[in-house]
Amino acid sequence: SMVIIRGGRVRDLPGVRYHIVRGVLDCAGTANRKQGRSKYGAKKSK
């Protein structure tokens, strides 16, 4: 799979210093997301 990564560490996981950008390339966005949509790659629902 091809994904885009961004920086930002996870405090409780040693050695993990990246996040996957959701909703771009092969990583799907989250369905039924109402708030904080931009972080999860969800389009605005109608």
MMTF fields as JSON, N, C-alpha, C and O atoms, coordinates in Angstrom:
{
  "mmtfVersion": "1.0.0",
  "mmtfProducer": "UNKNOWN",
  "numBonds": 183,
  "numAtoms": 184,
  "numGroups": 46,
  "numChains": 1,
  "numModels": 1,
  "chainsPerModel": [1],
  "groupsPerChain": [46],
  "chainIdList": ["A"],
  "bondAtomList": [4, 2, 8, 6, 12, 10, 16, 14, 20, 18, 24, 22, 28, 26, 32, 30, 36, 34, 40, 38, 44, 42, 48, 46, 52, 50, 56, 54, 60, 58, 64, 62, 68, 66, 72, 70, 76, 74, 80, 78, 84, 82, 88, 86, 92, 90, 96, 94, 100, 98, 104, 102, 108, 106, 112, 110, 116, 114, 120, 118, 124, 122, 128, 126, 132, 130, 136, 134, 140, 138, 144, 142, 148, 146, 152, 150, 156, 154, 160, 158, 164, 162, 168, 166, 172, 170, 176, 174, 180, 178],
  "bondOrderList": [1, 1, 1, 1, 1, 1, 1, 1, 1, 1, 1, 1, 1, 1, 1, 1, 1, 1, 1, 1, 1, 1, 1, 1, 1, 1, 1, 1, 1, 1, 1, 1, 1, 1, 1, 1, 1, 1, 1, 1, 1, 1, 1, 1, 1],
  "groupList": [{"groupName": "SER", "atomNameList": ["N", "CA", "C", "O"], "elementList": ["N", "C", "C", "O"], "formalChargeList": [0, 0, 0, 0], "bondAtomList": [1, 0, 2, 1, 3, 2], "bondOrderList": [1, 1, 2], "singleLetterCode": "S", "chemCompType": "L-PEPTIDE LINKING"}, {"groupName": "MET", "atomNameList": ["N", "CA", "C", "O"], "elementList": ["N", "C", "C", "O"], "formalChargeList": [0, 0, 0, 0], "bondAtomList": [1, 0, 2, 1, 3, 2], "bondOrderList": [1, 1, 2], "singleLetterCode": "M", "chemCompType": "L-PEPTIDE LINKING"}, {"groupName": "VAL", "atomNameList": ["N", "CA", "C", "O"], "elementList": ["N", "C", "C", "O"], "formalChargeList": [0, 0, 0, 0], "bondAtomList": [1, 0, 2, 1, 3, 2], "bondOrderList": [1, 1, 2], "singleLetterCode": "V", "chemCompType": "L-PEPTIDE LINKING"}, {"groupName": "ILE", "atomNameList": ["N", "CA", "C", "O"], "elementList": ["N", "C", "C", "O"], "formalChargeList": [0, 0, 0, 0], "bondAtomList": [1, 0, 2, 1, 3, 2], "bondOrderList": [1, 1, 2], "singleLetterCode": "I", "chemCompType": "L-PEPTIDE LINKING"}, {"groupName": "ARG", "atomNameList": ["N", "CA", "C", "O"], "elementList": ["N", "C", "C", "O"], "formalChargeList": [0, 0, 0, 0], "bondAtomList": [1, 0, 2, 1, 3, 2], "bondOrderList": [1, 1, 2], "singleLetterCode": "R", "chemCompType": "L-PEPTIDE LINKING"}, {"groupName": "GLY", "atomNameList": ["N", "CA", "C", "O"], "elementList": ["N", "C", "C", "O"], "formalChargeList": [0, 0, 0, 0], "bondAtomList": [1, 0, 2, 1, 3, 2], "bondOrderList": [1, 1, 2], "singleLetterCode": "G", "chemCompType": "PEPTIDE LINKING"}, {"groupName": "ASP", "atomNameList": ["N", "CA", "C", "O"], "elementList": ["N", "C", "C", "O"], "formalChargeList": [0, 0, 0, 0], "bondAtomList": [1, 0, 2, 1, 3, 2], "bondOrderList": [1, 1, 2], "singleLetterCode": "D", "chemCompType": "L-PEPTIDE LINKING"}, {"groupName": "LEU", "atomNameList": ["N", "CA", "C", "O"], "elementList": ["N", "C", "C", "O"], "formalChargeList": [0, 0, 0, 0], "bondAtomList": [1, 0, 2, 1, 3, 2], "bondOrderList": [1, 1, 2], "singleLetterCode": "L", "chemCompType": "L-PEPTIDE LINKING"}, {"groupName": "PRO", "atomNameList": ["N", "CA", "C", "O"], "elementList": ["N", "C", "C", "O"], "formalChargeList": [0, 0, 0, 0], "bondAtomList": [1, 0, 2, 1, 3, 2], "bondOrderList": [1, 1, 2], "singleLetterCode": "P", "chemCompType": "L-PEPTIDE LINKING"}, {"groupName": "TYR", "atomNameList": ["N", "CA", "C", "O"], "elementList": ["N", "C", "C", "O"], "formalChargeList": [0, 0, 0, 0], "bondAtomList": [1, 0, 2, 1, 3, 2], "bondOrderList": [1, 1, 2], "singleLetterCode": "Y", "chemCompType": "L-PEPTIDE LINKING"}, {"groupName": "HIS", "atomNameList": ["N", "CA", "C", "O"], "elementList": ["N", "C", "C", "O"], "formalChargeList": [0, 0, 0, 0], "bondAtomList": [1, 0, 2, 1, 3, 2], "bondOrderList": [1, 1, 2], "singleLetterCode": "H", "chemCompType": "L-PEPTIDE LINKING"}, {"groupName": "CYS", "atomNameList": ["N", "CA", "C", "O"], "elementList": ["N", "C", "C", "O"], "formalChargeList": [0, 0, 0, 0], "bondAtomList": [1, 0, 2, 1, 3, 2], "bondOrderList": [1, 1, 2], "singleLetterCode": "C", "chemCompType": "L-PEPTIDE LINKING"}, {"groupName": "ALA", "atomNameList": ["N", "CA", "C", "O"], "elementList": ["N", "C", "C", "O"], "formalChargeList": [0, 0, 0, 0], "bondAtomList": [1, 0, 2, 1, 3, 2], "bondOrderList": [1, 1, 2], "singleLetterCode": "A", "chemCompType": "L-PEPTIDE LINKING"}, {"groupName": "THR", "atomNameList": ["N", "CA", "C", "O"], "elementList": ["N", "C", "C", "O"], "formalChargeList": [0, 0, 0, 0], "bondAtomList": [1, 0, 2, 1, 3, 2], "bondOrderList": [1, 1, 2], "singleLetterCode": "T", "chemCompType": "L-PEPTIDE LINKING"}, {"groupName": "ASN", "atomNameList": ["N", "CA", "C", "O"], "elementList": ["N", "C", "C", "O"], "formalChargeList": [0, 0, 0, 0], "bondAtomList": [1, 0, 2, 1, 3, 2], "bondOrderList": [1, 1, 2], "singleLetterCode": "N", "chemCompType": "L-PEPTIDE LINKING"}, {"groupName": "LYS", "atomNameList": ["N", "CA", "C", "O"], "elementList": ["N", "C", "C", "O"], "formalChargeList": [0, 0, 0, 0], "bondAtomList": [1, 0, 2, 1, 3, 2], "bondOrderList": [1, 1, 2], "singleLetterCode": "K", "chemCompType": "L-PEPTIDE LINKING"}, {"groupName": "GLN", "atomNameList": ["N", "CA", "C", "O"], "elementList": ["N", "C", "C", "O"], "formalChargeList": [0, 0, 0, 0], "bondAtomList": [1, 0, 2, 1, 3, 2], "bondOrderList": [1, 1, 2], "singleLetterCode": "Q", "chemCompType": "L-PEPTIDE LINKING"}],
  "groupTypeList": [0, 1, 2, 3, 3, 4, 5, 5, 4, 2, 4, 6, 7, 8, 5, 2, 4, 9, 10, 3, 2, 4, 5, 2, 7, 6, 11, 12, 5, 13, 12, 14, 4, 15, 16, 5, 4, 0, 15, 9, 5, 12, 15, 15, 0, 15],
  "groupIdList": [1, 2, 3, 4, 5, 6, 7, 8, 9, 10, 11, 12, 13, 14, 15, 16, 17, 18, 19, 20, 21, 22, 23, 24, 25, 26, 27, 28, 29, 30, 31, 32, 33, 34, 35, 36, 37, 38, 39, 40, 41, 42, 43, 44, 45, 46],
  "secStructList": [7, 7, 7, 7, 3, 3, 3, 7, 7, 7, 6, 6, 1, 6, 6, 7, 7, 3, 3, 3, 7, 6, 6, 1, 6, 6, 1, 7, 7, 7, 6, 6, 7, 7, 1, 1, 2, 2, 2, 2, 6, 7, 7, 7, 7, 7],
  "xCoordList": [0.837, 0.0, 0.874, 1.951, 0.392, 1.084, 0.315, -0.882, 1.013, 0.394, 1.289, 2.469, 0.724, 1.488, 1.614, 0.631, 2.83, 3.033, 3.319, 3.821, 2.988, 3.291, 3.967, 3.91, 4.597, 5.265, 4.282, 3.085, 4.786, 3.965, 4.098, 3.653, 4.709, 4.961, 3.767, 2.891, 3.766, 2.763, 3.46, 4.405, 3.005, 3.744, 3.858, 4.874, 2.853, 2.902, 3.428, 3.376, 3.935, 4.515, 5.954, 6.176, 6.926, 8.33, 8.734, 8.461, 9.379, 9.879, 8.905, 9.288, 7.651, 6.664, 6.66, 6.239, 7.135, 7.243, 6.484, 6.713, 5.592, 4.88, 3.404, 3.001, 2.603, 1.187, 0.893, 1.587, -0.118, -0.57, -1.645, -2.529, -1.574, -2.587, -3.773, -3.654, -4.922, -6.108, -6.792, -6.779, -7.385, -8.151, -7.305, -7.814, -6.02, -5.126, -4.485, -4.069, -4.402, -3.842, -4.58, -5.802, -3.871, -4.493, -5.119, -5.772, -4.94, -5.496, -6.863, -6.969, -7.898, -9.26, -9.545, -8.925, -10.496, -10.935, -11.925, -12.294, -12.352, -13.297, -14.714, -14.991, -15.611, -17.008, -17.777, -17.391, -18.86, -19.764, -19.07, -19.373, -18.156, -17.433, -18.074, -18.162, -18.524, -19.209, -18.298, -18.341, -17.476, -16.595, -15.147, -14.828, -14.279, -12.865, -12.633, -11.785, -13.384, -13.334, -12.009, -11.573, -11.356, -10.144, -9.011, -8.149, -8.993, -7.944, -8.138, -7.193, -9.374, -9.688, -10.047, -10.44, -9.922, -10.171, -11.617, -11.904, -12.548, -13.971, -14.547, -14.273, -15.345, -16.008, -17.197, -17.674, -17.674, -18.826, -20.085, -20.39, -20.816, -22.043, -23.184, -23.203, -24.125, -25.25, -26.532, -27.582],
  "yCoordList": [-1.189, 0.0, 1.242, 1.268, 2.264, 3.549, 4.504, 4.724, 5.066, 6.023, 7.245, 7.199, 8.328, 9.538, 9.645, 9.488, 9.913, 10.031, 11.474, 12.253, 11.816, 13.132, 12.921, 11.831, 13.95, 13.853, 13.879, 14.092, 13.666, 13.697, 12.393, 11.351, 12.434, 11.196, 10.766, 11.561, 9.464, 8.886, 8.645, 7.859, 9.309, 9.327, 7.966, 7.688, 7.117, 5.837, 4.689, 3.537, 4.974, 3.938, 4.321, 5.211, 3.678, 4.028, 3.777, 2.711, 4.756, 4.602, 4.984, 5.021, 5.272, 5.664, 7.18, 7.86, 7.709, 9.158, 9.684, 10.816, 8.887, 9.27, 8.943, 8.077, 9.648, 9.343, 9.153, 9.711, 8.38, 8.203, 9.243, 9.468, 9.875, 10.843, 10.066, 9.376, 10.18, 9.427, 10.054, 11.273, 9.219, 9.699, 10.096, 10.739, 9.734, 10.062, 8.771, 7.936, 8.605, 7.408, 6.153, 6.083, 5.16, 3.876, 3.815, 2.825, 4.825, 4.809, 5.494, 6.686, 4.726, 5.256, 6.187, 6.097, 7.079, 7.955, 7.235, 6.089, 7.912, 7.335, 7.706, 8.868, 6.729, 6.985, 7.466, 7.185, 8.188, 8.664, 9.553, 9.488, 10.368, 11.259, 12.639, 13.217, 13.179, 14.472, 15.607, 16.693, 15.374, 16.414, 16.006, 14.818, 16.978, 16.69, 15.922, 15.03, 16.259, 15.482, 15.593, 14.633, 16.748, 16.945, 16.031, 15.684, 15.637, 14.747, 13.318, 12.529, 12.98, 11.605, 11.442, 10.351, 12.494, 12.397, 12.167, 11.53, 12.669, 12.47, 13.697, 14.832, 13.455, 14.548, 15.029, 14.323, 16.235, 16.781, 16.039, 15.937, 15.52, 14.781, 15.756, 16.879, 15.298, 16.159, 15.704, 16.315],
  "zCoordList": [0.0, 0.0, 0.0, 0.597, -0.678, -0.668, 0.229, 0.041, 1.203, 2.116, 2.234, 1.886, 2.723, 3.003, 4.514, 5.238, 4.989, 6.428, 6.792, 5.982, 8.033, 8.577, 9.917, 10.485, 10.414, 11.701, 12.854, 12.66, 14.035, 15.239, 15.989, 15.508, 17.169, 17.878, 18.71, 19.049, 19.03, 19.914, 21.241, 21.315, 22.279, 23.541, 24.216, 24.851, 24.097, 24.808, 23.953, 24.384, 22.748, 21.891, 21.564, 20.743, 22.179, 21.936, 20.486, 19.934, 19.879, 18.519, 17.433, 16.263, 17.769, 16.762, 16.685, 17.621, 15.553, 15.412, 14.201, 13.775, 13.645, 12.43, 12.543, 13.32, 11.758, 11.61, 10.126, 9.276, 9.821, 8.44, 8.153, 8.979, 6.991, 6.585, 6.035, 5.023, 6.704, 6.321, 5.112, 4.947, 4.272, 3.13, 1.94, 1.022, 1.923, 0.814, 0.322, 1.126, -1.004, -1.633, -1.163, -1.297, -0.615, -0.292, 1.097, 1.426, 1.902, 3.258, 3.238, 2.949, 3.546, 3.478, 4.646, 5.705, 4.425, 5.499, 6.402, 6.145, 7.455, 8.402, 7.997, 7.698, 7.986, 7.633, 8.864, 9.999, 8.627, 9.679, 10.708, 11.9, 10.251, 11.155, 11.082, 9.998, 12.216, 12.225, 12.668, 12.089, 13.682, 14.201, 13.982, 13.979, 13.802, 13.579, 12.297, 12.252, 11.24, 10.002, 9.278, 8.645, 9.357, 8.561, 9.013, 8.206, 10.271, 10.762, 10.282, 10.272, 9.881, 9.52, 8.047, 7.632, 7.253, 5.818, 5.463, 4.449, 6.273, 6.017, 5.319, 5.708, 4.288, 3.591, 4.412, 5.3, 4.11, 4.833, 4.418, 3.23, 5.404, 5.108, 4.838, 5.342, 4.035, 3.666, 4.332, 4.133]
}
